[in-house]
């Protein structure tokens, strides 16, 4: 009996177990299977979400697949043309206000806690777990540092945490710490501390925040610059040594104490000209969520998420000329880095633990086809300007915003309907005065630019909104799609 002679209901049930690429191949090979997919809101919703780099939300009796599909298509065309549907202006009524921000996807909520009882150095949130982890910034404690594990909703110790406060010694005055990064991935929290004046070596601490166990306590070479938690069991460290590099590590998130970590790969950046040095090499990315609690909210799939490397180069032409800065952003998919983790682990399985060799990869072997380098001034590290496959920039001189979308499929679906959508599929080439050789990057993207009436310093992005931030007279401008 031929496969296609099965009842349509049976075929649809079989097709529901396939990945979206297989569903598309089925449809291209057989008209019947194509029609079954198109007629099924569940299958079509799954395919289009996957093409947009999104995960399927939870579906309940109050939310149908057809409604989700309609919402997805509205979002797609609204983002392509930057045609937001709602605008809200929020003034911060607090003379003591200091802008410390984190942005995570999901439906908007407003919760106010009048006092936490201590100064904040940095924090991270995961709304799906009702979780906020705060790095206390009390310089009077000298070298005693604390991470407070609390709920967002009540500002009390999180019920899933065996210890409401994680304490450790920095060995230095907290007042000398110039840069911190707190990141959450499921049951893991990481803290990176650094001083750009080089008074101490950068340090990375990783805990299981639920049981309070310290998994990693690492210090790095002084030339290491910034950190990004890639997922629950891997992270990246950037180095400004020579031309710069991305070092990709893995670790065991289930360890019962400090455990070995593995350097999986070193991805070198382009070689620099003789008079060029790296002044800054940081990473921005979407915060990691354990899944959104709202059934109607779309979330980006981990394999579709972008990393944005923020590069500042110093150009020294001669002794009598002041140093000039040149700013660039390098985009790469997180999956590109995680592929090297998977490759390392496969080698470990073959050769045994401790016998796999980390890879050192020159720029020419990995960078050209997997990245896009653009000449842009980037925002401060605390500004969340990357989400999923999109990045956002704002230009104060002409009050415009520019959104880059590296998902060609979703943009191409609506390109005929949006007049201000521009495709960038030609390679970008750079050489003089920065690089020793011509640097070419080919990762394609679409861009859309729109002028706004509001003037703000920075802007952030998630799946359903843009948030502009004016820091002088603290105001948030929220553009909802």
Buried (B, 14 or more C-beta within 10 A) or exposed (E): EEEEEEEBEEBBEBBEEBEBEEBBEBBEEBEBBBEBBEEBBBBBBBBBBBBBBBBBBEBEEEBBBEBBBEBBBEBBBBBBBBBBEEEEEEEBEEEEEEBEBBBBBBEEEEEEEEEBEEEBBBBBBBBBBBBBBBBBBBEEBBEEBBBBBBBBEEBEBBEBBEBBBBEBEBEBBBEBBEBBBBBBBBBBBBBBBBBEEEEBBBBBBBBBBBEBBBBBEBBBEBBBBBBBBBBBBBBBBBBBBEBBBBBBBBBEBEBEEBBEBBBBBBBBBBBBBEEBBBBBBBBBBBBBBBBBBBEBBBBBBBEBBBBBBBBBBBBEEEEEEEEEEBBBBBBBBBBBBBBBBEBBBEBBEEEEEEEBEBBEBEBEEBBBEBBBBBEBEBBBBBBBBBBBBBBBBBEEEEBBBBBBBBBBEBBBBBBEEBEEBBEBEEBBEBEEBBBEEEBBBBBEBBBBBBEBEBEBBBBBBBBBBBBBBBBEEBBBBBBBB
